[in-house]
C-alpha cells in the first residue's frame, strides 16, 4: 500500500515521503480501515518538525483522524467489517491515517451517520470529543456561563464554539484577522475579538462587564494563555487543551491563588469506556440534530498530502483541512 511517512524532520513538504509499505494488521481492540478521508491537525505539522510531545521512531506515518471502511477487526472490537466509521488512527504506533490503509482504535469510533460526508466526518471525533470532555467533564460548565474560546477559527476552537452554544453558554471567540473573526461569527459566537487589532484581556473584561470569562478554552498556549489569566473570572477555569503557539501555557501558582481560579489539564483519552460511550451518544445526537457541524476549510487529494499539512502549519485554515484518500463504492 501507499503511505506518507515522516523520514526526516522539517517542514511538511520536506519531511513527508510517499512510500510503499505493508498494510498494518489489527490487534485486540483495533480495526483495520480502508482510508476514505484523513483529518489534518497541528499535531501532524509538529510531528513533521519533531516538536510534538509524542516522538515516534523514524520513519512513521502520521495522521490522527480517519474515516474509513472497516476491512478487518481485532479481538474484542465493536466495529463490524463493512461499516463506515470515524476514529482515531494508530499514529502513536507509527501507522496513522495518511495512508491507503491504517489501523484505528475501537474506543471512540462511531459509524458515520447517513447524510454526513466523509469530509465532515474526518474532522469530527478529535475536535468534538476533546471539546466535550474539556467543557463538561473537566470544567463542569453549565448553561449561562461565559465561555472564552482562543484560536476560535481552528479545528478544535470551532468545535468548542459550537458545543459551547449548544450547551447554553455565552461564547466569546478570539481569532487573528478579520476573515477568521468572521468565521467565528458564522459559527455562532456571541462576541468576537481580533487579537491582532486589540489587546485580548481588556476586550474580554469589557465584554463581560468586568467580571471575566467563567471558562477559557485554550488550544493555543504561550502568550495567549498568559493573557487568559488576566481575564478569567473569580473561580473561573482555564482549560489547557493544546499549544498551537509552540509552547504550553505557564501557570503561576501565586497568581492562581491571588485571583482564585483553576488551570485544568485535558486528556480525553483517559476517560472510562462508560463515559466515552455516553459522550459519543450525546455528540452524535447533537450532530444529527444540526446543533453542531464540522466546517471544512479545504479538501486535498492524497497526492497533495504535504501541501495539506503545510496549509495547517502556516495557520491558513479556518475549520478543518481534510485529505481525500479513497472513495465509497
C-alpha positions as CSV (number, residue, x, y, z in Angstrom):
1,X,0.0,0.0,0.0
2,X,1.0,3.7,-0.3
3,X,1.6,5.8,2.8
4,X,3.1,9.2,3.5
5,X,5.9,8.8,6.1
6,X,8.0,11.2,8.0
7,X,11.5,10.1,7.3
8,X,13.4,13.2,8.4
9,X,12.3,16.2,10.5
10,X,11.4,19.5,8.8
11,X,8.5,21.4,7.2
12,X,5.8,19.1,5.9
13,X,6.8,19.5,2.3
14,X,10.3,18.3,3.0
15,X,9.6,15.8,5.8
16,X,7.0,13.6,4.1
17,X,7.8,11.0,1.5
18,X,5.3,8.7,-0.3
19,X,6.5,5.1,0.1
20,X,5.3,1.5,-0.3
21,X,4.7,-0.3,3.0
22,X,2.9,-3.4,4.3
23,X,-0.6,-2.8,5.5
24,X,-0.8,-2.9,9.3
25,X,-2.7,-5.7,11.0
26,X,-5.2,-5.0,13.8
27,X,-4.6,-6.4,17.2
28,X,-7.1,-6.7,20.1
29,X,-9.2,-3.6,20.4
30,X,-8.1,-2.3,16.9
31,X,-9.6,-2.3,13.5
32,X,-8.1,-2.1,10.0
33,X,-9.6,0.6,7.8
34,X,-9.5,1.3,4.1
35,X,-8.9,5.0,4.5
36,X,-11.5,7.3,2.8
37,X,-10.5,10.6,4.4
38,X,-8.0,11.8,6.9
39,X,-8.3,15.0,9.0
40,X,-5.2,17.2,9.4
41,X,-4.3,18.9,12.6
42,X,-1.4,21.0,14.0
43,X,0.0,17.9,15.8
44,X,0.7,16.4,12.4
45,X,2.7,19.5,11.5
46,X,4.5,19.4,14.9
47,X,5.4,15.8,14.3
48,X,6.9,16.6,10.9
49,X,9.1,19.2,12.7
50,X,9.9,16.9,15.6
51,X,8.4,19.3,18.0
52,X,5.4,17.3,19.3
53,X,5.3,15.7,22.7
54,X,4.9,12.3,21.1
55,X,8.0,11.4,19.1
56,X,7.8,8.0,17.3
57,X,10.9,6.5,15.9
58,X,11.5,7.4,12.3
59,X,10.2,6.6,9.8
60,X,6.4,6.6,10.7
61,X,3.1,7.5,9.1
62,X,1.3,10.5,10.8
63,X,-2.4,11.3,10.7
64,X,-4.6,11.2,13.8
65,X,-8.1,11.4,12.4
66,X,-9.6,9.0,10.0
67,X,-12.8,8.0,8.2
68,X,-12.7,4.6,6.7
69,X,-14.4,1.3,5.8
70,X,-13.7,-1.5,8.2
71,X,-11.9,-4.3,6.4
72,X,-10.7,-6.4,9.4
73,X,-11.1,-6.3,13.2
74,X,-9.1,-7.5,16.2
75,X,-10.4,-9.4,19.1
76,X,-12.9,-7.5,21.3
77,X,-13.9,-4.7,18.9
78,X,-17.4,-3.3,18.5
79,X,-17.0,-2.5,14.8
80,X,-18.1,-4.8,12.0
81,X,-16.5,-5.4,8.6
82,X,-18.1,-3.1,6.0
83,X,-19.1,-0.3,8.3
84,X,-18.0,3.3,7.6
85,X,-16.6,4.7,10.8
86,X,-14.7,7.7,12.1
87,X,-12.0,7.1,14.6
88,X,-8.5,7.9,16.0
89,X,-5.9,6.3,13.8
90,X,-2.8,4.5,15.1
91,X,-0.4,7.3,14.6
92,X,1.1,6.6,18.1
93,X,2.0,3.1,16.9
94,X,3.5,4.6,13.7
95,X,0.6,3.7,11.4
96,X,-1.5,6.9,11.1
97,X,-4.2,7.8,8.6
98,X,-2.0,9.4,5.8
99,X,-2.1,6.1,4.1
100,X,-4.4,3.9,1.9
101,X,-4.9,1.6,4.9
102,X,-4.4,2.2,8.6
103,X,-5.4,0.7,12.0
104,X,-7.6,2.6,14.4
105,X,-8.7,2.4,18.0
106,X,-12.2,1.0,18.6
107,X,-12.7,3.0,21.8
108,X,-14.4,6.1,20.2
109,X,-15.3,5.0,16.7
110,X,-19.0,5.7,15.8
111,X,-20.4,4.9,12.4
112,X,-20.8,7.9,10.1
113,X,-24.5,8.9,10.1
114,X,-26.4,8.8,6.9
115,X,-26.3,12.1,5.1
116,X,-22.9,13.1,6.6
117,X,-20.0,13.2,4.2
118,X,-16.6,11.6,4.6
119,X,-15.1,15.1,4.6
120,X,-17.3,16.3,7.5
121,X,-16.7,13.1,9.5
122,X,-12.9,13.4,9.2
123,X,-13.0,16.5,11.4
124,X,-15.5,15.3,14.0
125,X,-14.1,12.8,16.5
126,X,-11.0,14.5,17.9
127,X,-12.2,18.2,18.0
128,X,-15.6,17.4,19.4
129,X,-14.6,14.7,21.8
130,X,-11.8,17.0,23.1
131,X,-14.3,19.9,23.5
132,X,-16.9,17.8,25.2
133,X,-14.5,16.2,27.7
134,X,-12.9,19.6,28.4
135,X,-16.1,21.7,28.8
136,X,-18.3,19.1,30.6
137,X,-16.0,16.7,32.4
138,X,-13.2,19.0,33.4
139,X,-14.6,22.5,33.6
140,X,-18.2,21.3,34.5
141,X,-19.5,24.2,32.5
142,X,-23.2,25.0,32.9
143,X,-25.7,27.0,30.9
144,X,-25.5,30.7,31.4
145,X,-21.8,30.8,32.0
146,X,-19.4,32.8,29.7
147,X,-17.0,30.7,27.6
148,X,-13.9,32.2,26.1
149,X,-12.5,30.3,23.1
150,X,-9.0,31.0,22.0
151,X,-8.0,30.1,18.4
152,X,-11.7,30.1,17.6
153,X,-11.3,29.6,13.8
154,X,-9.2,26.4,14.1
155,X,-10.4,22.9,14.1
156,X,-10.7,22.4,17.9
157,X,-11.7,26.0,18.5
158,X,-14.5,25.9,16.0
159,X,-15.8,22.8,17.8
160,X,-15.7,24.5,21.2
161,X,-17.6,27.5,20.0
162,X,-20.4,25.4,18.6
163,X,-20.6,23.0,21.5
164,X,-20.5,25.9,24.0
165,X,-23.5,27.4,22.3
166,X,-25.3,24.0,22.2
167,X,-24.7,23.8,26.0
168,X,-26.2,27.2,26.6
169,X,-23.1,29.3,27.2
170,X,-22.4,32.8,26.1
171,X,-19.4,32.4,23.8
172,X,-16.6,34.9,23.2
173,X,-14.3,33.8,20.4
174,X,-10.8,35.1,19.8
175,X,-9.0,34.8,16.4
176,X,-6.4,36.6,14.4
177,X,-7.6,38.7,11.4
178,X,-10.9,39.8,10.1
179,X,-11.5,36.7,7.9
180,X,-11.1,34.4,10.9
181,X,-13.2,36.6,13.1
182,X,-16.0,36.4,10.6
183,X,-15.6,32.6,10.5
184,X,-16.2,32.6,14.3
185,X,-19.3,34.8,13.9
186,X,-20.6,32.3,11.4
187,X,-20.2,29.5,13.9
188,X,-22.4,31.3,16.4
189,X,-20.0,33.2,18.7
190,X,-21.9,35.9,20.6
191,X,-18.8,38.2,20.7
192,X,-15.6,38.1,18.6
193,X,-12.2,39.6,19.3
194,X,-9.5,40.1,16.8
195,X,-6.3,39.7,18.8
196,X,-4.3,41.3,16.0
197,X,-6.2,44.5,16.4
198,X,-6.8,44.8,20.2
199,X,-5.4,43.6,23.5
200,X,-7.4,40.5,24.3
201,X,-7.7,40.7,28.1
202,X,-9.1,44.2,28.3
203,X,-11.5,43.4,25.5
204,X,-12.8,40.3,27.3
205,X,-13.2,42.2,30.6
206,X,-15.2,44.9,28.7
207,X,-17.4,42.3,27.0
208,X,-18.1,40.7,30.4
209,X,-18.8,43.8,32.4
210,X,-15.5,43.5,34.2
211,X,-16.1,40.0,35.6
212,X,-14.1,38.0,33.1
213,X,-14.8,34.6,31.5
214,X,-16.0,31.7,33.6
215,X,-14.4,29.1,31.4
216,X,-11.5,29.6,29.0
217,X,-10.7,27.0,26.3
218,X,-7.1,27.3,25.3
219,X,-5.6,25.3,22.5
220,X,-3.0,28.0,21.9
221,X,-0.8,28.3,25.0
222,X,2.1,30.7,25.2
223,X,1.3,34.4,25.4
224,X,-2.4,33.7,24.8
225,X,-2.5,31.6,28.0
226,X,-0.9,34.5,29.9
227,X,-3.4,36.9,28.5
228,X,-6.2,34.5,29.5
229,X,-5.0,34.6,33.2
230,X,-5.7,38.4,33.1
231,X,-9.3,38.0,32.1
232,X,-10.5,34.8,33.9
233,X,-13.4,35.3,36.3
234,X,-13.1,34.6,40.1
235,X,-13.5,30.9,40.5
236,X,-13.1,30.6,36.7
237,X,-11.4,27.6,34.9
238,X,-8.7,27.7,32.2
239,X,-8.6,24.6,30.1
240,X,-5.1,23.8,28.7
241,X,-6.1,21.9,25.5
242,X,-3.0,22.4,23.3
243,X,0.0,24.5,22.4
244,X,-0.7,25.8,18.8
245,X,1.7,28.7,19.6
246,X,4.5,26.1,20.1
247,X,4.6,26.5,23.9
248,X,2.3,25.3,26.7
249,X,0.9,28.0,29.0
250,X,3.0,28.6,32.1
251,X,0.7,28.8,35.2
252,X,1.8,31.0,38.0
253,X,0.6,29.4,41.3
254,X,0.8,32.7,43.3
255,X,-1.4,34.4,40.7
256,X,-3.9,31.5,40.7
257,X,-4.2,31.8,44.5
258,X,-4.5,35.6,44.4
259,X,-7.2,35.6,41.7
260,X,-8.9,32.3,42.8
261,X,-9.0,30.5,39.5
262,X,-8.1,27.0,38.3
263,X,-5.9,25.7,35.5
264,X,-7.1,22.3,34.3
265,X,-5.3,19.8,32.1
266,X,-7.4,17.9,29.5
267,X,-6.7,14.5,28.1
268,X,-9.9,12.8,26.9
269,X,-8.0,9.5,26.1
270,X,-8.0,8.8,29.9
271,X,-11.8,8.7,30.1
272,X,-13.5,5.4,31.1
273,X,-15.2,3.3,28.4
274,X,-18.6,4.0,30.1
275,X,-18.1,7.8,30.0
276,X,-16.7,7.6,26.4
277,X,-19.9,5.8,25.2
278,X,-22.1,8.3,26.9
279,X,-20.3,11.2,25.4
280,X,-20.3,9.6,22.0
281,X,-24.0,9.2,22.1
282,X,-24.6,12.8,23.1
283,X,-22.3,14.2,20.5
284,X,-23.9,12.1,17.7
285,X,-27.3,13.3,18.8
286,X,-26.2,17.0,18.6
287,X,-24.6,16.4,15.2
288,X,-27.6,14.7,13.7
289,X,-29.9,17.3,15.1
290,X,-27.8,20.0,13.4
291,X,-26.8,21.7,16.6
292,X,-23.1,21.2,15.8
293,X,-21.3,20.9,12.4
294,X,-17.8,20.5,11.0
295,X,-16.6,23.5,9.0
296,X,-14.4,22.1,6.2
297,X,-11.8,24.6,5.1
298,X,-10.3,22.7,2.2
299,X,-10.1,19.2,0.8
300,X,-6.8,18.0,-0.7
301,X,-6.0,14.9,-2.8
302,X,-3.9,12.1,-1.3
303,X,-1.1,13.0,-3.7
304,X,-1.1,16.5,-2.2
305,X,-0.8,15.4,1.5
306,X,2.4,17.5,2.2
307,X,0.6,20.6,0.9
308,X,-2.4,19.9,3.2
309,X,-0.2,19.7,6.3
310,X,1.6,22.9,5.1
311,X,-1.7,24.6,5.0
312,X,-2.3,23.8,8.7
313,X,1.3,24.5,9.7
314,X,1.1,28.0,8.1
315,X,-2.1,28.8,10.1
316,X,-4.2,29.4,7.0
317,X,-7.0,27.0,7.9
318,X,-10.4,28.2,9.1
319,X,-12.1,25.0,10.2
320,X,-10.8,21.5,9.1
321,X,-8.3,20.6,6.4
322,X,-9.1,17.1,5.0
323,X,-7.3,14.7,2.7
324,X,-9.3,12.6,0.3
325,X,-7.6,9.2,0.1
326,X,-10.2,6.7,-1.1
327,X,-13.8,6.7,-2.3
328,X,-17.1,5.0,-1.4
329,X,-18.2,2.3,-3.9
